[in-house]
Amino acid sequence: MARIALENEVLRRYFRLQLAAYDYHSETPDLSHILPVVKRMIIKETLIYTLGNKTKAAKLLGINRHTIAKYCNLE
């Protein structure tokens, strides 16, 4: 549980740093690269929880098993 809290804090800080790098009044930040990182982290943690069972992980996350396989192949 402590590891997940730490990862959440790291993601939160990274996100805030990305936002802080832009001038709020003149630029629109491109944060599209963050969502795939978060998705991979969630899928990875769910696979650890299900002992690598992609079908169970997909059911827990409410997504297709092939989506899990796709994210696993990206690493």
CHARMM internal coordinates of N, CA and C (Angstrom, degrees):
IC EDIT
DIST 1 N 1 CA 1.4487
DIST 1 CA 1 C 1.5310
ANGL 1 N 1 CA 1 C 110.94
DIST 1 C 2 N 1.3254
ANGL 1 CA 1 C 2 N 117.20
DIHE 1 N 1 CA 1 C 2 N -37.61
DIST 2 N 2 CA 1.4607
ANGL 1 C 2 N 2 CA 120.72
DIHE 1 CA 1 C 2 N 2 CA -179.88
DIST 2 CA 2 C 1.5251
ANGL 2 N 2 CA 2 C 110.81
DIHE 1 C 2 N 2 CA 2 C -65.20
DIST 2 C 3 N 1.3574
ANGL 2 CA 2 C 3 N 116.47
DIHE 2 N 2 CA 2 C 3 N -35.36
DIST 3 N 3 CA 1.4620
ANGL 2 C 3 N 3 CA 119.91
DIHE 2 CA 2 C 3 N 3 CA 179.62
DIST 3 CA 3 C 1.5232
ANGL 3 N 3 CA 3 C 110.77
DIHE 2 C 3 N 3 CA 3 C -65.17
DIST 3 C 4 N 1.3265
ANGL 3 CA 3 C 4 N 116.91
DIHE 3 N 3 CA 3 C 4 N -40.58
DIST 4 N 4 CA 1.4653
ANGL 3 C 4 N 4 CA 120.62
DIHE 3 CA 3 C 4 N 4 CA 179.71
DIST 4 CA 4 C 1.5236
ANGL 4 N 4 CA 4 C 110.15
DIHE 3 C 4 N 4 CA 4 C -65.68
DIST 4 C 5 N 1.3207
ANGL 4 CA 4 C 5 N 116.82
DIHE 4 N 4 CA 4 C 5 N -41.19
DIST 5 N 5 CA 1.4654
ANGL 4 C 5 N 5 CA 120.36
DIHE 4 CA 4 C 5 N 5 CA 177.98
DIST 5 CA 5 C 1.5291
ANGL 5 N 5 CA 5 C 110.12
DIHE 4 C 5 N 5 CA 5 C -62.11
DIST 5 C 6 N 1.3182
ANGL 5 CA 5 C 6 N 116.63
DIHE 5 N 5 CA 5 C 6 N -40.11
DIST 6 N 6 CA 1.4646
ANGL 5 C 6 N 6 CA 121.00
DIHE 5 CA 5 C 6 N 6 CA 179.04
DIST 6 CA 6 C 1.5283
ANGL 6 N 6 CA 6 C 110.45
DIHE 5 C 6 N 6 CA 6 C -65.52
DIST 6 C 7 N 1.3292
ANGL 6 CA 6 C 7 N 117.10
DIHE 6 N 6 CA 6 C 7 N -44.58
DIST 7 N 7 CA 1.4580
ANGL 6 C 7 N 7 CA 120.47
DIHE 6 CA 6 C 7 N 7 CA 178.42
DIST 7 CA 7 C 1.5235
ANGL 7 N 7 CA 7 C 110.72
DIHE 6 C 7 N 7 CA 7 C -62.55
DIST 7 C 8 N 1.3220
ANGL 7 CA 7 C 8 N 117.24
DIHE 7 N 7 CA 7 C 8 N -39.87
DIST 8 N 8 CA 1.4640
ANGL 7 C 8 N 8 CA 120.73
DIHE 7 CA 7 C 8 N 8 CA 177.16
DIST 8 CA 8 C 1.5196
ANGL 8 N 8 CA 8 C 110.60
DIHE 7 C 8 N 8 CA 8 C -61.01
DIST 8 C 9 N 1.3186
ANGL 8 CA 8 C 9 N 116.45
DIHE 8 N 8 CA 8 C 9 N -43.47
DIST 9 N 9 CA 1.4691
ANGL 8 C 9 N 9 CA 120.65
DIHE 8 CA 8 C 9 N 9 CA 179.85
DIST 9 CA 9 C 1.5279
ANGL 9 N 9 CA 9 C 110.88
DIHE 8 C 9 N 9 CA 9 C -65.39
DIST 9 C 10 N 1.3098
ANGL 9 CA 9 C 10 N 116.61
DIHE 9 N 9 CA 9 C 10 N -40.18
DIST 10 N 10 CA 1.4699
ANGL 9 C 10 N 10 CA 120.43
DIHE 9 CA 9 C 10 N 10 CA 178.24
DIST 10 CA 10 C 1.5263
ANGL 10 N 10 CA 10 C 109.95
DIHE 9 C 10 N 10 CA 10 C -62.77
DIST 10 C 11 N 1.3231
ANGL 10 CA 10 C 11 N 116.78
DIHE 10 N 10 CA 10 C 11 N -45.38
DIST 11 N 11 CA 1.4661
ANGL 10 C 11 N 11 CA 120.10
DIHE 10 CA 10 C 11 N 11 CA 178.04
DIST 11 CA 11 C 1.5281
ANGL 11 N 11 CA 11 C 111.62
DIHE 10 C 11 N 11 CA 11 C -62.77
DIST 11 C 12 N 1.3169
ANGL 11 CA 11 C 12 N 116.04
DIHE 11 N 11 CA 11 C 12 N -42.67
DIST 12 N 12 CA 1.4584
ANGL 11 C 12 N 12 CA 120.66
DIHE 11 CA 11 C 12 N 12 CA 178.90
DIST 12 CA 12 C 1.5286
ANGL 12 N 12 CA 12 C 110.77
DIHE 11 C 12 N 12 CA 12 C -59.93
DIST 12 C 13 N 1.3194
ANGL 12 CA 12 C 13 N 117.10
DIHE 12 N 12 CA 12 C 13 N -45.80
DIST 13 N 13 CA 1.4686
ANGL 12 C 13 N 13 CA 120.76
DIHE 12 CA 12 C 13 N 13 CA -179.96
DIST 13 CA 13 C 1.5264
ANGL 13 N 13 CA 13 C 111.62
DIHE 12 C 13 N 13 CA 13 C -65.53
DIST 13 C 14 N 1.3368
ANGL 13 CA 13 C 14 N 115.75
DIHE 13 N 13 CA 13 C 14 N -42.18
DIST 14 N 14 CA 1.4607
ANGL 13 C 14 N 14 CA 120.03
DIHE 13 CA 13 C 14 N 14 CA 178.92
DIST 14 CA 14 C 1.5202
ANGL 14 N 14 CA 14 C 110.08
DIHE 13 C 14 N 14 CA 14 C -60.75
DIST 14 C 15 N 1.3256
ANGL 14 CA 14 C 15 N 117.03
DIHE 14 N 14 CA 14 C 15 N -45.14
DIST 15 N 15 CA 1.4530
ANGL 14 C 15 N 15 CA 122.03
DIHE 14 CA 14 C 15 N 15 CA 179.68
DIST 15 CA 15 C 1.5318
ANGL 15 N 15 CA 15 C 110.58
DIHE 14 C 15 N 15 CA 15 C -60.72
DIST 15 C 16 N 1.3093
ANGL 15 CA 15 C 16 N 116.76
DIHE 15 N 15 CA 15 C 16 N -45.31
DIST 16 N 16 CA 1.4689
ANGL 15 C 16 N 16 CA 120.80
DIHE 15 CA 15 C 16 N 16 CA 179.61
DIST 16 CA 16 C 1.5269
ANGL 16 N 16 CA 16 C 111.80
DIHE 15 C 16 N 16 CA 16 C -64.21
DIST 16 C 17 N 1.3362
ANGL 16 CA 16 C 17 N 116.85
DIHE 16 N 16 CA 16 C 17 N -37.97
DIST 17 N 17 CA 1.4657
ANGL 16 C 17 N 17 CA 120.26
DIHE 16 CA 16 C 17 N 17 CA 177.07
DIST 17 CA 17 C 1.5216
ANGL 17 N 17 CA 17 C 110.89
DIHE 16 C 17 N 17 CA 17 C -64.71
DIST 17 C 18 N 1.3201
ANGL 17 CA 17 C 18 N 116.52
DIHE 17 N 17 CA 17 C 18 N -39.90
DIST 18 N 18 CA 1.4570
ANGL 17 C 18 N 18 CA 120.26
DIHE 17 CA 17 C 18 N 18 CA 178.28
DIST 18 CA 18 C 1.5239
ANGL 18 N 18 CA 18 C 110.30
DIHE 17 C 18 N 18 CA 18 C -63.06
DIST 18 C 19 N 1.3211
ANGL 18 CA 18 C 19 N 116.59
DIHE 18 N 18 CA 18 C 19 N -42.76
DIST 19 N 19 CA 1.4677
ANGL 18 C 19 N 19 CA 120.23
DIHE 18 CA 18 C 19 N 19 CA 178.56
DIST 19 CA 19 C 1.5218
ANGL 19 N 19 CA 19 C 111.32
DIHE 18 C 19 N 19 CA 19 C -66.19
DIST 19 C 20 N 1.3211
ANGL 19 CA 19 C 20 N 116.44
DIHE 19 N 19 CA 19 C 20 N -39.70
DIST 20 N 20 CA 1.4634
ANGL 19 C 20 N 20 CA 120.76
DIHE 19 CA 19 C 20 N 20 CA -178.08
DIST 20 CA 20 C 1.5293
ANGL 20 N 20 CA 20 C 112.13
DIHE 19 C 20 N 20 CA 20 C -67.41
DIST 20 C 21 N 1.3121
ANGL 20 CA 20 C 21 N 117.06
DIHE 20 N 20 CA 20 C 21 N -21.07
DIST 21 N 21 CA 1.4652
ANGL 20 C 21 N 21 CA 120.63
DIHE 20 CA 20 C 21 N 21 CA -178.14
DIST 21 CA 21 C 1.5257
ANGL 21 N 21 CA 21 C 112.48
DIHE 20 C 21 N 21 CA 21 C -73.70
DIST 21 C 22 N 1.3165
ANGL 21 CA 21 C 22 N 117.16
DIHE 21 N 21 CA 21 C 22 N -11.49
DIST 22 N 22 CA 1.4602
ANGL 21 C 22 N 22 CA 121.29
DIHE 21 CA 21 C 22 N 22 CA -178.55
DIST 22 CA 22 C 1.5173
ANGL 22 N 22 CA 22 C 110.97
DIHE 21 C 22 N 22 CA 22 C -107.86
DIST 22 C 23 N 1.3184
ANGL 22 CA 22 C 23 N 114.63
DIHE 22 N 22 CA 22 C 23 N 145.99
DIST 23 N 23 CA 1.4562
ANGL 22 C 23 N 23 CA 120.92
DIHE 22 CA 22 C 23 N 23 CA 173.78
DIST 23 CA 23 C 1.5263
ANGL 23 N 23 CA 23 C 107.02
DIHE 22 C 23 N 23 CA 23 C -79.23
DIST 23 C 24 N 1.3125
ANGL 23 CA 23 C 24 N 115.72
DIHE 23 N 23 CA 23 C 24 N 113.59
DIST 24 N 24 CA 1.4651
ANGL 23 C 24 N 24 CA 122.25
DIHE 23 CA 23 C 24 N 24 CA -173.70
DIST 24 CA 24 C 1.5287
ANGL 24 N 24 CA 24 C 112.70
DIHE 23 C 24 N 24 CA 24 C -54.59
DIST 24 C 25 N 1.3237
ANGL 24 CA 24 C 25 N 117.88
DIHE 24 N 24 CA 24 C 25 N -34.40
DIST 25 N 25 CA 1.4588
ANGL 24 C 25 N 25 CA 121.05
DIHE 24 CA 24 C 25 N 25 CA -172.93
DIST 25 CA 25 C 1.5253
ANGL 25 N 25 CA 25 C 113.79
DIHE 24 C 25 N 25 CA 25 C -87.64
DIST 25 C 26 N 1.3326
ANGL 25 CA 25 C 26 N 117.80
DIHE 25 N 25 CA 25 C 26 N -17.19
DIST 26 N 26 CA 1.4607
ANGL 25 C 26 N 26 CA 117.16
DIHE 25 CA 25 C 26 N 26 CA -175.57
DIST 26 CA 26 C 1.5221
ANGL 26 N 26 CA 26 C 114.53
DIHE 25 C 26 N 26 CA 26 C -124.48
DIST 26 C 27 N 1.3133
ANGL 26 CA 26 C 27 N 118.49
DIHE 26 N 26 CA 26 C 27 N -12.56
DIST 27 N 27 CA 1.4607
ANGL 26 C 27 N 27 CA 119.72
DIHE 26 CA 26 C 27 N 27 CA -177.65
DIST 27 CA 27 C 1.5259
ANGL 27 N 27 CA 27 C 110.98
DIHE 26 C 27 N 27 CA 27 C -129.00
DIST 27 C 28 N 1.3088
ANGL 27 CA 27 C 28 N 114.51
DIHE 27 N 27 CA 27 C 28 N 151.04
DIST 28 N 28 CA 1.4536
ANGL 27 C 28 N 28 CA 120.64
DIHE 27 CA 27 C 28 N 28 CA 172.30
DIST 28 CA 28 C 1.5224
ANGL 28 N 28 CA 28 C 107.03
DIHE 27 C 28 N 28 CA 28 C -106.70
DIST 28 C 29 N 1.3248
ANGL 28 CA 28 C 29 N 117.64
DIHE 28 N 28 CA 28 C 29 N 119.50
DIST 29 N 29 CA 1.4681
ANGL 28 C 29 N 29 CA 118.82
DIHE 28 CA 28 C 29 N 29 CA -177.99
DIST 29 CA 29 C 1.5245
ANGL 29 N 29 CA 29 C 112.20
DIHE 28 C 29 N 29 CA 29 C -69.64
DIST 29 C 30 N 1.3291
ANGL 29 CA 29 C 30 N 115.78
DIHE 29 N 29 CA 29 C 30 N 143.95
DIST 30 N 30 CA 1.4612
ANGL 29 C 30 N 30 CA 121.26
DIHE 29 CA 29 C 30 N 30 CA 174.31
DIST 30 CA 30 C 1.5209
ANGL 30 N 30 CA 30 C 107.05
DIHE 29 C 30 N 30 CA 30 C -100.29
DIST 30 C 31 N 1.3123
ANGL 30 CA 30 C 31 N 115.67
DIHE 30 N 30 CA 30 C 31 N 103.59
DIST 31 N 31 CA 1.4608
ANGL 30 C 31 N 31 CA 121.39
DIHE 30 CA 30 C 31 N 31 CA -178.20
DIST 31 CA 31 C 1.5268
ANGL 31 N 31 CA 31 C 111.34
DIHE 30 C 31 N 31 CA 31 C -110.06
DIST 31 C 32 N 1.3196
ANGL 31 CA 31 C 32 N 116.59
DIHE 31 N 31 CA 31 C 32 N 17.00
DIST 32 N 32 CA 1.4586
ANGL 31 C 32 N 32 CA 120.80
DIHE 31 CA 31 C 32 N 32 CA -176.02
DIST 32 CA 32 C 1.5280
ANGL 32 N 32 CA 32 C 113.08
DIHE 31 C 32 N 32 CA 32 C -62.87
DIST 32 C 33 N 1.3122
ANGL 32 CA 32 C 33 N 118.16
DIHE 32 N 32 CA 32 C 33 N -20.83
DIST 33 N 33 CA 1.4675
ANGL 32 C 33 N 33 CA 121.24
DIHE 32 CA 32 C 33 N 33 CA -179.52
DIST 33 CA 33 C 1.5287
ANGL 33 N 33 CA 33 C 112.44
DIHE 32 C 33 N 33 CA 33 C -76.46
DIST 33 C 34 N 1.3226
ANGL 33 CA 33 C 34 N 117.71
DIHE 33 N 33 CA 33 C 34 N -14.63
DIST 34 N 34 CA 1.4646
ANGL 33 C 34 N 34 CA 120.77
DIHE 33 CA 33 C 34 N 34 CA -176.48
DIST 34 CA 34 C 1.5312
ANGL 34 N 34 CA 34 C 111.72
DIHE 33 C 34 N 34 CA 34 C -77.92
DIST 34 C 35 N 1.3103
ANGL 34 CA 34 C 35 N 117.86
DIHE 34 N 34 CA 34 C 35 N -39.15
DIST 35 N 35 CA 1.4614
ANGL 34 C 35 N 35 CA 120.95
DIHE 34 CA 34 C 35 N 35 CA -175.32
DIST 35 CA 35 C 1.5360
ANGL 35 N 35 CA 35 C 113.02
DIHE 34 C 35 N 35 CA 35 C -59.25
DIST 35 C 36 N 1.3399
ANGL 35 CA 35 C 36 N 119.63
DIHE 35 N 35 CA 35 C 36 N -45.67
DIST 36 N 36 CA 1.4677
ANGL 35 C 36 N 36 CA 118.21
DIHE 35 CA 35 C 36 N 36 CA 177.22
DIST 36 CA 36 C 1.5316
ANGL 36 N 36 CA 36 C 113.46
DIHE 35 C 36 N 36 CA 36 C -60.87
DIST 36 C 37 N 1.3185
ANGL 36 CA 36 C 37 N 116.81
DIHE 36 N 36 CA 36 C 37 N -33.56
DIST 37 N 37 CA 1.4675
ANGL 36 C 37 N 37 CA 120.55
DIHE 36 CA 36 C 37 N 37 CA 178.41
DIST 37 CA 37 C 1.5298
ANGL 37 N 37 CA 37 C 109.75
DIHE 36 C 37 N 37 CA 37 C -65.02
DIST 37 C 38 N 1.3129
ANGL 37 CA 37 C 38 N 116.51
DIHE 37 N 37 CA 37 C 38 N -44.98
DIST 38 N 38 CA 1.4605
ANGL 37 C 38 N 38 CA 121.00
DIHE 37 CA 37 C 38 N 38 CA 179.88
DIST 38 CA 38 C 1.5330
ANGL 38 N 38 CA 38 C 110.33
DIHE 37 C 38 N 38 CA 38 C -65.56
DIST 38 C 39 N 1.3280
ANGL 38 CA 38 C 39 N 117.16
DIHE 38 N 38 CA 38 C 39 N -42.19
DIST 39 N 39 CA 1.4593
ANGL 38 C 39 N 39 CA 120.56
DIHE 38 CA 38 C 39 N 39 CA 178.23
DIST 39 CA 39 C 1.5287
ANGL 39 N 39 CA 39 C 111.09
DIHE 38 C 39 N 39 CA 39 C -59.37
DIST 39 C 40 N 1.3420
ANGL 39 CA 39 C 40 N 116.35
DIHE 39 N 39 CA 39 C 40 N -45.82
DIST 40 N 40 CA 1.4621
ANGL 39 C 40 N 40 CA 119.70
DIHE 39 CA 39 C 40 N 40 CA 179.08
DIST 40 CA 40 C 1.5186
ANGL 40 N 40 CA 40 C 111.35
DIHE 39 C 40 N 40 CA 40 C -61.18
DIST 40 C 41 N 1.3251
ANGL 40 CA 40 C 41 N 116.42
DIHE 40 N 40 CA 40 C 41 N -40.57
DIST 41 N 41 CA 1.4591
ANGL 40 C 41 N 41 CA 120.45
DIHE 40 CA 40 C 41 N 41 CA -179.97
DIST 41 CA 41 C 1.5340
ANGL 41 N 41 CA 41 C 110.86
DIHE 40 C 41 N 41 CA 41 C -63.08
DIST 41 C 42 N 1.3185
ANGL 41 CA 41 C 42 N 116.82
DIHE 41 N 41 CA 41 C 42 N -44.53
DIST 42 N 42 CA 1.4660
ANGL 41 C 42 N 42 CA 121.17
DIHE 41 CA 41 C 42 N 42 CA -179.97
DIST 42 CA 42 C 1.5205
ANGL 42 N 42 CA 42 C 110.37
DIHE 41 C 42 N 42 CA 42 C -63.87
DIST 42 C 43 N 1.3240
ANGL 42 CA 42 C 43 N 117.01
DIHE 42 N 42 CA 42 C 43 N -45.37
DIST 43 N 43 CA 1.4658
ANGL 42 C 43 N 43 CA 120.35
DIHE 42 CA 42 C 43 N 43 CA 179.67
DIST 43 CA 43 C 1.5234
ANGL 43 N 43 CA 43 C 110.44
DIHE 42 C 43 N 43 CA 43 C -64.28
DIST 43 C 44 N 1.3199
ANGL 43 CA 43 C 44 N 117.27
DIHE 43 N 43 CA 43 C 44 N -42.79
DIST 44 N 44 CA 1.4623
ANGL 43 C 44 N 44 CA 121.09
DIHE 43 CA 43 C 44 N 44 CA 179.34
DIST 44 CA 44 C 1.5292
ANGL 44 N 44 CA 44 C 111.33
DIHE 43 C 44 N 44 CA 44 C -59.97
DIST 44 C 45 N 1.3196
ANGL 44 CA 44 C 45 N 116.68
DIHE 44 N 44 CA 44 C 45 N -46.66
DIST 45 N 45 CA 1.4680
ANGL 44 C 45 N 45 CA 120.67
DIHE 44 CA 44 C 45 N 45 CA -179.90
DIST 45 CA 45 C 1.5300
ANGL 45 N 45 CA 45 C 111.25
DIHE 44 C 45 N 45 CA 45 C -64.97
DIST 45 C 46 N 1.3225
ANGL 45 CA 45 C 46 N 117.08
DIHE 45 N 45 CA 45 C 46 N -36.96
DIST 46 N 46 CA 1.4568
ANGL 45 C 46 N 46 CA 120.41
DIHE 45 CA 45 C 46 N 46 CA 178.98
DIST 46 CA 46 C 1.5301
ANGL 46 N 46 CA 46 C 110.53
DIHE 45 C 46 N 46 CA 46 C -68.78
DIST 46 C 47 N 1.3236
ANGL 46 CA 46 C 47 N 116.84
DIHE 46 N 46 CA 46 C 47 N -37.60
DIST 47 N 47 CA 1.4638
ANGL 46 C 47 N 47 CA 120.28
DIHE 46 CA 46 C 47 N 47 CA 176.63
DIST 47 CA 47 C 1.5282
ANGL 47 N 47 CA 47 C 111.17
DIHE 46 C 47 N 47 CA 47 C -65.59
DIST 47 C 48 N 1.3088
ANGL 47 CA 47 C 48 N 117.05
DIHE 47 N 47 CA 47 C 48 N -37.22
DIST 48 N 48 CA 1.4670
ANGL 47 C 48 N 48 CA 120.20
DIHE 47 CA 47 C 48 N 48 CA 175.94
DIST 48 CA 48 C 1.5265
ANGL 48 N 48 CA 48 C 108.91
DIHE 47 C 48 N 48 CA 48 C -62.80
DIST 48 C 49 N 1.3225
ANGL 48 CA 48 C 49 N 116.29
DIHE 48 N 48 CA 48 C 49 N -44.61
DIST 49 N 49 CA 1.4645
ANGL 48 C 49 N 49 CA 121.51
DIHE 48 CA 48 C 49 N 49 CA -179.45
DIST 49 CA 49 C 1.5270
ANGL 49 N 49 CA 49 C 111.69
DIHE 48 C 49 N 49 CA 49 C -61.65
DIST 49 C 50 N 1.3492
ANGL 49 CA 49 C 50 N 116.34
DIHE 49 N 49 CA 49 C 50 N -38.53
DIST 50 N 50 CA 1.4688
ANGL 49 C 50 N 50 CA 120.55
DIHE 49 CA 49 C 50 N 50 CA -177.64
DIST 50 CA 50 C 1.5276
ANGL 50 N 50 CA 50 C 112.03
DIHE 49 C 50 N 50 CA 50 C -92.90
DIST 50 C 51 N 1.3154
ANGL 50 CA 50 C 51 N 116.55
DIHE 50 N 50 CA 50 C 51 N 12.38
DIST 51 N 51 CA 1.4711
ANGL 50 C 51 N 51 CA 122.19
DIHE 50 CA 50 C 51 N 51 CA 179.77
DIST 51 CA 51 C 1.5281
ANGL 51 N 51 CA 51 C 111.86
DIHE 50 C 51 N 51 CA 51 C 56.44
DIST 51 C 52 N 1.3358
ANGL 51 CA 51 C 52 N 115.12
DIHE 51 N 51 CA 51 C 52 N 38.27
DIST 52 N 52 CA 1.4628
ANGL 51 C 52 N 52 CA 120.85
DIHE 51 CA 51 C 52 N 52 CA 176.08
DIST 52 CA 52 C 1.5108
ANGL 52 N 52 CA 52 C 115.53
DIHE 51 C 52 N 52 CA 52 C 84.90
DIST 52 C 53 N 1.3063
ANGL 52 CA 52 C 53 N 118.19
DIHE 52 N 52 CA 52 C 53 N 3.53
DIST 53 N 53 CA 1.4563
ANGL 52 C 53 N 53 CA 121.19
DIHE 52 CA 52 C 53 N 53 CA -179.32
DIST 53 CA 53 C 1.5341
ANGL 53 N 53 CA 53 C 108.94
DIHE 52 C 53 N 53 CA 53 C -78.98
DIST 53 C 54 N 1.3342
ANGL 53 CA 53 C 54 N 115.46
DIHE 53 N 53 CA 53 C 54 N 104.67
DIST 54 N 54 CA 1.4648
ANGL 53 C 54 N 54 CA 120.85
DIHE 53 CA 53 C 54 N 54 CA -176.08
DIST 54 CA 54 C 1.5285
ANGL 54 N 54 CA 54 C 112.43
DIHE 53 C 54 N 54 CA 54 C -66.55
DIST 54 C 55 N 1.3199
ANGL 54 CA 54 C 55 N 117.19
DIHE 54 N 54 CA 54 C 55 N -34.90
DIST 55 N 55 CA 1.4689
ANGL 54 C 55 N 55 CA 120.34
DIHE 54 CA 54 C 55 N 55 CA 179.66
DIST 55 CA 55 C 1.5214
ANGL 55 N 55 CA 55 C 110.74
DIHE 54 C 55 N 55 CA 55 C -65.19
DIST 55 C 56 N 1.3299
ANGL 55 CA 55 C 56 N 116.48
DIHE 55 N 55 CA 55 C 56 N -45.68
DIST 56 N 56 CA 1.4661
ANGL 55 C 56 N 56 CA 120.03
DIHE 55 CA 55 C 56 N 56 CA 178.67
DIST 56 CA 56 C 1.5267
ANGL 56 N 56 CA 56 C 110.89
DIHE 55 C 56 N 56 CA 56 C -65.65
DIST 56 C 57 N 1.3269
ANGL 56 CA 56 C 57 N 116.48
DIHE 56 N 56 CA 56 C 57 N -41.83
DIST 57 N 57 CA 1.4664
ANGL 56 C 57 N 57 CA 120.14
DIHE 56 CA 56 C 57 N 57 CA 179.42
DIST 57 CA 57 C 1.5231
ANGL 57 N 57 CA 57 C 110.34
DIHE 56 C 57 N 57 CA 57 C -61.58
DIST 57 C 58 N 1.3223
ANGL 57 CA 57 C 58 N 116.74
DIHE 57 N 57 CA 57 C 58 N -43.36
DIST 58 N 58 CA 1.4652
ANGL 57 C 58 N 58 CA 120.72
DIHE 57 CA 57 C 58 N 58 CA 179.44
DIST 58 CA 58 C 1.5215
ANGL 58 N 58 CA 58 C 110.82
DIHE 57 C 58 N 58 CA 58 C -62.34
DIST 58 C 59 N 1.3153
ANGL 58 CA 58 C 59 N 116.49
DIHE 58 N 58 CA 58 C 59 N -41.21
DIST 59 N 59 CA 1.4704
ANGL 58 C 59 N 59 CA 120.36
DIHE 58 CA 58 C 59 N 59 CA 179.44
DIST 59 CA 59 C 1.5292
ANGL 59 N 59 CA 59 C 110.35
DIHE 58 C 59 N 59 CA 59 C -64.11
DIST 59 C 60 N 1.3324
ANGL 59 CA 59 C 60 N 116.98
DIHE 59 N 59 CA 59 C 60 N -43.56
DIST 60 N 60 CA 1.4712
ANGL 59 C 60 N 60 CA 120.45
DIHE 59 CA 59 C 60 N 60 CA 178.88
DIST 60 CA 60 C 1.5286
ANGL 60 N 60 CA 60 C 112.00
DIHE 59 C 60 N 60 CA 60 C -61.37
DIST 60 C 61 N 1.3287
ANGL 60 CA 60 C 61 N 115.77
DIHE 60 N 60 CA 60 C 61 N -38.37
DIST 61 N 61 CA 1.4663
ANGL 60 C 61 N 61 CA 120.39
DIHE 60 CA 60 C 61 N 61 CA -176.96
DIST 61 CA 61 C 1.5270
ANGL 61 N 61 CA 61 C 112.96
DIHE 60 C 61 N 61 CA 61 C -87.36
DIST 61 C 62 N 1.3274
ANGL 61 CA 61 C 62 N 116.77
DIHE 61 N 61 CA 61 C 62 N -10.98
DIST 62 N 62 CA 1.4602
ANGL 61 C 62 N 62 CA 119.87
DIHE 61 CA 61 C 62 N 62 CA -179.31
DIST 62 CA 62 C 1.5168
ANGL 62 N 62 CA 62 C 112.55
DIHE 61 C 62 N 62 CA 62 C 71.60
DIST 62 C 63 N 1.3394
ANGL 62 CA 62 C 63 N 116.14
DIHE 62 N 62 CA 62 C 63 N 32.66
DIST 63 N 63 CA 1.4616
ANGL 62 C 63 N 63 CA 120.53
DIHE 62 CA 62 C 63 N 63 CA 178.99
DIST 63 CA 63 C 1.5239
ANGL 63 N 63 CA 63 C 108.81
DIHE 62 C 63 N 63 CA 63 C -127.72
DIST 63 C 64 N 1.3138
ANGL 63 CA 63 C 64 N 115.65
DIHE 63 N 63 CA 63 C 64 N 171.58
DIST 64 N 64 CA 1.4482
ANGL 63 C 64 N 64 CA 122.48
DIHE 63 CA 63 C 64 N 64 CA 179.94
DIST 64 CA 64 C 1.5315
ANGL 64 N 64 CA 64 C 110.46
DIHE 63 C 64 N 64 CA 64 C -76.06
DIST 64 C 65 N 1.3217
ANGL 64 CA 64 C 65 N 116.77
DIHE 64 N 64 CA 64 C 65 N 143.82
DIST 65 N 65 CA 1.4672
ANGL 64 C 65 N 65 CA 121.65
DIHE 64 CA 64 C 65 N 65 CA 179.36
DIST 65 CA 65 C 1.5255
ANGL 65 N 65 CA 65 C 111.12
DIHE 64 C 65 N 65 CA 65 C -59.97
DIST 65 C 66 N 1.3144
ANGL 65 CA 65 C 66 N 116.81
DIHE 65 N 65 CA 65 C 66 N -32.15
DIST 66 N 66 CA 1.4658
ANGL 65 C 66 N 66 CA 120.63
DIHE 65 CA 65 C 66 N 66 CA 179.92
DIST 66 CA 66 C 1.5336
ANGL 66 N 66 CA 66 C 111.47
DIHE 65 C 66 N 66 CA 66 C -67.25
DIST 66 C 67 N 1.3189
ANGL 66 CA 66 C 67 N 116.45
DIHE 66 N 66 CA 66 C 67 N -29.37
DIST 67 N 67 CA 1.4641
ANGL 66 C 67 N 67 CA 120.08
DIHE 66 CA 66 C 67 N 67 CA 175.24
DIST 67 CA 67 C 1.5171
ANGL 67 N 67 CA 67 C 109.91
DIHE 66 C 67 N 67 CA 67 C -64.75
DIST 67 C 68 N 1.3170
ANGL 67 CA 67 C 68 N 116.70
DIHE 67 N 67 CA 67 C 68 N -40.60
DIST 68 N 68 CA 1.4617
ANGL 67 C 68 N 68 CA 121.17
DIHE 67 CA 67 C 68 N 68 CA 178.16
DIST 68 CA 68 C 1.5179
ANGL 68 N 68 CA 68 C 109.14
DIHE 67 C 68 N 68 CA 68 C -64.29
DIST 68 C 69 N 1.3176
ANGL 68 CA 68 C 69 N 116.90
DIHE 68 N 68 CA 68 C 69 N -44.78
DIST 69 N 69 CA 1.4665
ANGL 68 C 69 N 69 CA 120.52
DIHE 68 CA 68 C 69 N 69 CA 179.39
DIST 69 CA 69 C 1.5321
ANGL 69 N 69 CA 69 C 110.82
DIHE 68 C 69 N 69 CA 69 C -60.80
DIST 69 C 70 N 1.3322
ANGL 69 CA 69 C 70 N 116.30
DIHE 69 N 69 CA 69 C 70 N -39.19
DIST 70 N 70 CA 1.4708
ANGL 69 C 70 N 70 CA 120.94
DIHE 69 CA 69 C 70 N 70 CA 179.22
DIST 70 CA 70 C 1.5363
ANGL 70 N 70 CA 70 C 109.80
DIHE 69 C 70 N 70 CA 70 C -61.89
DIST 70 C 71 N 1.3101
ANGL 70 CA 70 C 71 N 116.94
DIHE 70 N 70 CA 70 C 71 N -46.23
DIST 71 N 71 CA 1.4637
ANGL 70 C 71 N 71 CA 119.59
DIHE 70 CA 70 C 71 N 71 CA -179.52
DIST 71 CA 71 C 1.5217
ANGL 71 N 71 CA 71 C 111.88
DIHE 70 C 71 N 71 CA 71 C -67.68
DIST 71 C 72 N 1.3237
ANGL 71 CA 71 C 72 N 117.38
DIHE 71 N 71 CA 71 C 72 N -32.60
DIST 72 N 72 CA 1.4619
ANGL 71 C 72 N 72 CA 120.72
DIHE 71 CA 71 C 72 N 72 CA 177.26
DIST 72 CA 72 C 1.5119
ANGL 72 N 72 CA 72 C 111.10
DIHE 71 C 72 N 72 CA 72 C -66.87
DIST 72 C 73 N 1.3313
ANGL 72 CA 72 C 73 N 116.79
DIHE 72 N 72 CA 72 C 73 N -34.64
DIST 73 N 73 CA 1.4627
ANGL 72 C 73 N 73 CA 121.12
DIHE 72 CA 72 C 73 N 73 CA 179.88
DIST 73 CA 73 C 1.5222
ANGL 73 N 73 CA 73 C 112.77
DIHE 72 C 73 N 73 CA 73 C -75.68
DIST 73 C 74 N 1.3220
ANGL 73 CA 73 C 74 N 118.11
DIHE 73 N 73 CA 73 C 74 N -14.81
DIST 74 N 74 CA 1.4630
ANGL 73 C 74 N 74 CA 121.69
DIHE 73 CA 73 C 74 N 74 CA 178.76
DIST 74 CA 74 C 1.5139
ANGL 74 N 74 CA 74 C 112.73
DIHE 73 C 74 N 74 CA 74 C -78.43
DIST 74 C 75 N 1.3102
ANGL 74 CA 74 C 75 N 117.57
DIHE 74 N 74 CA 74 C 75 N -18.96
DIST 75 N 75 CA 1.4630
ANGL 74 C 75 N 75 CA 120.46
DIHE 74 CA 74 C 75 N 75 CA -177.31
DIST 75 CA 75 C 1.5012
ANGL 75 N 75 CA 75 C 111.22
DIHE 74 C 75 N 75 CA 75 C -82.70
END
COOR INIT
IC SEED 1 N 1 CA 1 C
IC BUILD
